Amino acid sequence: MNDIHPLQDSNRREFLKNTSLATLMAVMGGVELRAADAPASATPLTKIPPPPSVNFGVIGLNEWGREILHQLSLMSYAPVVAICDTYEHAFRKAAEEAPKAKQYKDYKELLADPNVQAVIIATPTGTHKEIVLAALAANKHVYCEAPLANTMDDAKVIAKAAKAATKVVFQPGLQERSHPQRHFLIPFIRGGALGKDVMARAQWHKHGGWRRESPNEERSTQLNWRLHQKTSTGLIGEEGIHEVDATAWFLKNRPVAVTGFSAMRLWGEDGRDVPDTIQAVYEFPHSVNFVFDATLCASFDAAYEMYYGTDSTIMVRDSKAWQFKEAGSPLQGWEVYSRKDMFYKESGIQIVANGSHQSALTAGATADAYPNTPLWYALDAFTRNVSLVGGAVKDFTDLYGDNGSAKDLADSLAALKTYPAATWQDGLDATVMAIVGNEATIKKQKIAFEKDWFEI
Amino acid sequence: MKFPAKLSLQKIKSAAFTTVCGTLLVAATLPAVAQTKYTSTPKGCDVKIEGTSSLHDWEMEGSLIGGFLEFGPGVQLDPAQATVGGITGDKVPATGRVIIPVRSVHSKADHLPDVMEHLMQDALKEPQFPRIEFNLKEMAFKGPHEAGKPFNFEVTGDLSISGVTNAATFPITITQVDADTIKVSGTAPVNLPQYNITPPAPSFGLGLMKTGPDVKIIFDWSLHKKQ
């Protein structure tokens, strides 16, 4: 294995400074490693005051679209003023979450509504391109669910349009990119807490057919687009893209190749051709491989990620993370007062902002460190960034008029300290990794990634 | 205008040359009579608000400053001269307005920057009064001017913050960056209670932070000559 540690970078110095401080504090009597000791990006957003309101339009009102509506309903600063779906009956359930929203059957009419400032696109993956391009052209801020598209060409078209639309925010639905737990973990992992990295692994296990109930054949086709290769990016694209993205993000690299396997173990008799069980091995530089497996046939152990190192292994599950240390690995100090949980026969140390406070030893003390869902954090970041960027664009235009060029505006916006969120490049990268990974599992072969697949 | 049908091209060129030369000669020998107006340009604008607290000093930064500065007829800033051209005494005939959007000033703190921003915006009642404005009433030259150095002035005007307007006087410098661009720099002291602003006193965990009543608005303002 190459001695260069891809997880380590310049943050190591900062991490060592923090851990040294924590060690000293622990010796002195266990003063907490608080959120304030972590990077600003790790600060739980719940402590931050609400931004000015942003009016939302949500396009696509199926299960995930309604979950988006529910999360937005928890934010007083994110009123949903318009909803859209081509299916008439979809409005009934959606209206429970957004009773005041105007209802549109055509997304173009929603985009023409001047009251809508930002749109969330939660339609089938293959329809994203058309709606994203129209929304950006209408000068709306756009949150587009991941993957961006089900072909690399479409993903590039979306990314290119998003890059060019400098006056609005474009955020792919890679929700982990906005999660404060992830931002707390990054300096921890890159600072060398794992020792030399060994490998990464993630799984997504569920027992259920992925099929949605429908009143008729036509509606069934509309609803169950994920079951067919022509319209779906499979288990990697529609579920595993978040784990693939998180691993590449933590490793700060793109994979060089992916090898896949797939099988239809339980659900093949209903006419689908998307495999219900897959395994994929992504090869990253420095011989660090990421293994992902997903199935719709067995739910044991659900979903989690593991990052293995020579000194310790970190498990990320839901909104929590634990460290499992090897015997004899260096003491980092902060773990003295951290809460420990048992997993099988292993004792895991909770990694969480404020987790090293003495009170963390009490059961449940850190249970509400990240009380919201990953989607909530992503939508919260989007709303705040829309408010920030939208305000900055207006101020710039009001103050300078013709004296300000497009480049001046872009420079001004680049200086803004935005909230952590996925970018168009993150969206393109994750989509390419998912599409190629899906192809590898279907074909049961190895595919090497080419550099220009990630470029526009 | 209708030209004689047989007027040669050479004669037209000659007439045009004479007209242009004559115009330039008149312009060079007559005193400048036109007012000179400068308007904000986005390059080179910086604003910083500095304050104190019971824990540590704090600061916020922005890069948007709007408005204009217009000099009366004859006023000239020649970097080689010891005084401002075209003035008698120290009074400089000038009007101007400085605009700083409150929400464009951001905290650069490592910890909880959003909270500090919110406290400041809340204290300044940003939704109702989104701008800090200064309207220039008097401008006095503080000479002599040293060649190659900025010109020194003292300005007096109305400073409006959070819906309250007070008279304010503070020193500024003006640097001639190039033929068409000037940079105005200065520091405006502000006593928050004079603007009906209660200095924020947020609580963090078990601690309480009290911010001081006096802040400084420090600015570098870039302006371009309006043609």
Interface residues (C-beta under 8 A of the other chain):
Chain A: R34 A36 P39 A40 T43 K47 I48 P49 P52 G391 A392 D395 F396 D398 L399 Y400 N403 G404 D408 L409 D411 S412 A415 L416 K417
Chain B: T39 S40 T41 P42 K43 S63 L64 I65 G66 G67 I99 P101 R103 S104 H106 K108 A109 D110 H111 L112 P113 D114 V115 H118 D122 P127 F204 G205 H224
